[in-house]
């Protein structure tokens, strides 16, 4: 959830945004079975009673804002975090900020249950298979405190489909397949490209519209589900993690774990 990879996903005009601290969505989530557990057991982040609010971002890529605990599952990040030899891999792929930690929302983040005030991800969920998507939602719900917020943005399948249907251009189908990242322009031609295809996950595995994703969220137990717009959270913490270019023309959603 891009979960960055050593192979950067092409920037989607209405999805990925400008090339800044938010822009590289390299391998936001890897496919099931494509990675092993790290030899170094991740440190579990505990939050004591009365401590500061905890905000978590998964699939962070190069976006590691202050005030957030940022996770990604990029192979490049894993190599750069290896003790002693990690510096040797600093020139391979993007240099991840020191505040971005290795963590997989599907296998489970090193977070204590009901310890997070808010969780955020940007252009991650569409890279997951349906089963992995549902696992990610269950884990997100588990990590949130009662009353905690889950906020995210991803491509809007309904908008892409409407744009395709309403277009009179001869290349409308090409534009839809390109903009949705559901098509492949060419097959891998060499070993490196095959390796990228095997370990990467730039493809979109399951696309969503508001009707379908709100139903999935409701099934997990989320409440107060609504369409979200850039900057409408009412929480200044989100101002440093959201990027307007990644929200433009896309589907934003905001929901809450109920307080029972």
C-alpha positions in Angstrom: 0.0 0.0 0.0 2.2 2.3 -4.0 5.2 -0.5 -0.4 7.8 0.9 -2.6 10.0 -1.1 -4.8 13.4 -0.8 -6.3 11.5 -0.3 -9.5 9.5 2.9 -9.5 6.0 2.8 -10.8 5.4 5.2 -13.7 3.8 8.3 -12.4 0.1 8.3 -13.1 -1.0 11.8 -14.0 -4.2 11.8 -12.0 -2.8 9.5 -9.3 0.8 9.9 -8.3 1.3 13.6 -8.4 4.4 15.7 -8.6 7.9 14.4 -8.1 8.4 15.6 -4.5 8.6 13.9 -1.2 5.3 12.2 -1.9 5.8 11.2 -5.4 7.6 7.8 -5.6 5.2 5.0 -5.3 7.7 2.3 -5.8 6.2 -1.1 -5.1 3.7 0.0 -2.5 2.7 -3.7 -1.8 4.3 -6.8 -3.0 2.5 -9.8 -4.2 1.8 -12.7 -1.8 4.7 -15.0 -1.5 7.2 -12.6 -3.1 9.0 -11.8 0.0 10.3 -13.4 3.2 10.3 -12.1 6.7 13.2 -9.9 7.6 16.0 -11.5 9.5 15.8 -8.6 11.9 12.6 -8.7 14.0 10.9 -5.3 13.7 10.7 -3.4 17.0 7.1 -3.2 18.2 6.1 0.4 18.8 4.2 0.7 22.1 2.3 3.7 23.2 1.9 4.3 26.9 -1.3 5.6 28.4 -1.3 9.4 28.3 1.4 9.6 25.5 1.1 11.8 22.5 -1.4 10.9 19.7 -0.1 8.3 17.3 -0.6 8.7 13.5 0.5 5.9 11.2 1.1 5.9 7.4 1.6 2.7 5.4 2.9 2.6 1.9 4.8 5.8 2.7 7.4 5.6 -0.1 9.6 8.7 0.3 7.0 10.6 2.2 8.0 10.6 5.9 6.5 13.7 7.5 7.1 14.6 11.1 4.4 13.6 13.6 3.7 10.3 11.7 5.1 6.8 12.1 5.8 5.8 8.5 6.0 2.3 7.0 6.8 0.8 3.6 7.7 -2.6 2.3 10.1 -1.7 -0.5 13.0 -4.2 -1.0 15.2 -1.2 -1.4 14.2 0.1 2.0 14.9 -3.3 3.5 18.4 -3.4 2.0 19.1 0.1 3.1 18.1 -0.8 6.7 20.4 -3.8 7.0 23.0 -3.4 9.8 26.5 -2.7 8.7 26.0 -3.3 5.0 23.0 -1.1 4.5 25.1 1.9 3.4 26.3 -0.1 0.4 22.8 -0.1 -1.0 22.3 3.7 -0.6 22.9 4.2 -4.3 20.3 1.5 -5.3 17.0 3.2 -6.0 15.7 6.1 -4.0 17.2 7.0 -0.7 14.5 6.5 1.9 14.2 9.0 4.7 15.5 7.7 8.1 12.0 8.0 9.5 10.5 5.5 7.1 10.5 2.0 8.6 10.0 -1.4 7.1 6.4 -2.6 7.7 3.8 -4.7 5.8 0.1 -4.0 6.4 -0.8 -7.5 5.1 1.5 -9.5 7.3 1.0 -7.0 10.1 2.7 -3.8 11.2 4.7 -3.6 14.4 1.9 -1.8 16.1 0.0 -2.6 19.3 -3.7 -3.3 18.9 -5.9 -0.3 19.4 -2.9 2.0 19.7 -3.4 4.4 16.7 -5.4 7.6 16.6 -5.3 7.7 12.8 -4.0 5.7 9.8 -3.4 7.0 6.3 -2.4 5.5 2.9 -2.2 7.1 -0.5 -2.5 5.0 -3.7 -1.8 1.7 -2.0 -5.0 -0.3 -1.8 -5.5 -0.6 -5.6 -2.2 -2.5 -5.7 -3.6 -5.3 -3.5 -5.5 -8.4 -4.5 -9.0 -8.6 -3.1 -8.0 -11.0 -0.4 -5.0 -8.9 0.6 -7.1 -5.7 0.5 -9.6 -7.2 3.0 -6.7 -8.3 5.2 -5.3 -4.8 5.1 -8.7 -3.3 6.2 -9.0 -5.8 9.1 -5.4 -5.0 10.3 -6.1 -1.3 10.0 -9.3 -1.6 12.0 -7.4 -3.6 14.6 -4.7 -1.0 15.1 -7.0 1.9 15.5 -8.3 3.0 18.8 -12.0 3.3 19.2 -12.9 6.6 17.6 -9.7 6.4 15.5 -9.8 7.6 11.8 -8.8 5.8 8.6 -8.3 8.1 5.7 -7.0 7.2 2.2 -7.0 8.1 -1.4 -6.9 5.8 -4.5 -7.9 5.9 -8.2 -11.6 6.3 -8.8 -12.8 3.5 -11.1 -16.2 5.1 -11.7 -14.6 8.3 -12.9 -12.2 6.5 -15.2 -15.1 4.4 -16.6 -17.3 7.5 -17.1 -14.5 9.4 -18.8 -14.0 6.4 -21.1 -17.7 6.0 -21.9 -18.3 9.7 -22.6 -15.2 10.1 -24.7 -15.6 10.3 -28.5 -11.9 10.1 -29.1 -10.5 7.1 -31.1 -7.9 6.4 -28.4 -10.5 6.3 -25.5 -9.9 2.6 -24.8 -6.1 3.1 -24.8 -6.4 6.1 -22.4 -8.6 4.0 -20.0 -6.2 1.1 -20.0 -3.2 3.4 -19.5 -4.8 5.6 -16.8 -6.2 2.7 -14.9 -2.9 0.7 -15.1 -4.9 -2.4 -16.0 -3.0 -2.9 -19.2 0.5 -3.8 -20.2 2.0 -2.1 -23.2 4.7 -4.7 -23.7 6.0 -8.0 -22.2 9.2 -8.1 -20.2 12.1 -8.3 -22.7 15.1 -9.1 -20.5 16.1 -10.6 -17.1 15.9 -7.2 -15.3 12.4 -6.5 -16.6 11.3 -10.0 -15.6 12.7 -9.5 -12.2 10.8 -6.3 -11.8 7.6 -8.0 -12.9 8.2 -10.8 -10.4 9.0 -8.7 -7.3 7.4 -5.5 -8.2 3.7 -4.5 -8.0 3.2 -1.5 -10.1 0.1 -3.0 -11.6 -3.3 -2.3 -10.2 -4.8 -5.6 -9.0 -8.2 -4.5 -7.9 -9.9 -1.2 -8.6 -12.6 0.5 -6.6 -15.5 3.0 -6.7 -17.1 4.6 -3.7 -20.1 2.3 -3.6 -18.0 -0.9 -3.5 -15.3 0.3 -1.1 -17.7 1.8 1.3 -19.5 -1.5 1.5 -16.2 -3.3 2.3 -15.4 -0.8 5.0 -18.8 -1.2 6.5 -18.4 -5.0 6.6 -15.2 -4.6 8.6 -17.0 -2.4 11.1 -16.1 1.1 10.1 -18.7 3.9 10.5 -19.2 7.5 9.4 -17.9 6.5 6.0 -17.9 9.4 3.6 -16.3 10.7 0.4 -13.3 12.9 1.4 -11.8 15.8 -0.4 -8.2 17.0 -0.2 -7.7 19.1 3.0 -11.1 18.5 4.5 -10.0 16.3 7.4 -10.2 19.2 10.0 -6.9 17.8 11.4 -3.7 19.7 10.8 -1.7 16.4 11.0 -3.1 15.4 7.6 -2.0 18.6 6.0 1.6 17.3 6.1 0.9 13.9 4.6 -1.6 14.6 1.9 -0.6 15.8 -1.5 -3.1 17.7 -3.7 -1.8 16.1 -6.9 -2.4 12.6 -5.6 -6.0 13.5 -4.7 -7.0 15.4 -7.9 -9.5 13.3 -9.9 -9.2 10.4 -7.4 -11.4 8.8 -4.8 -10.8 10.0 -1.2 -12.5 8.2 1.7 -12.7 9.0 5.4 -14.1 6.7 8.1 -14.0 6.0 11.8 -13.7 3.0 14.1 -16.7 3.3 16.3 -16.5 3.8 20.0 -18.5 1.1 21.7 
